[in-house]
Amino acid sequence: MQHAIQWLLDNQEADGSWYGRWGICYIYGTWAALTGLMAAGVNSEHPAVQEAVRWLTSIQLEDGGWGESCRSDQVKTFVALPKSTISQTAWAVDALTAVHENPTSAIDRGVHALIKLNQDDWALTYPTGGGLPGSFYVYYHSYRYFWPLLALSHYRNKYL
């Protein structure tokens, strides 16, 4: 486990995010890294964790959610969408929930966004699965259900 933790720490991007291959892209990777680090017992005050939290909160959109373009996968840097997607918002909320002992305004805004995004066709259907960078991206029909349910259940179990 220590080897895996060190690999994550060694592969964090300069902005505090992590690249994630199977989801688009930096929000997904940062979710996977943060939830993994927290599950492995890394302290939430660790500088890498705090840098990732700062990055996630800095890219939160005005609507309270998160959205990342498939273009991020092509240019290998975060490219924001003008609107949030439901799965990327769920990943960000779940990552922040894993880190924080108490809900923050970013988490609460994200939870409210998840509820609203469930009624927005665009937020539900923008592809957030990575296939072949630059040429093939995947819209998984189940993402609109299980990622928000996972994030909301973690929120409920931890804070309510």
Secondary structure, DSSP 4 states (H G I P E B T S, - for coil): -HHHHHHHHHT--TTS----SSBSSHHHHHHHHHHHHHHTT--TTSHHHHHHHHHHHHT--TTSS--B-THHHHHTS--B-SS--HHHHHHHHHHHHHH-SS--HHHHHHHHHHHHHTT-HHHHHS--EEEETTTEEE--TTHHHHHHHHHHHHHHHHH-
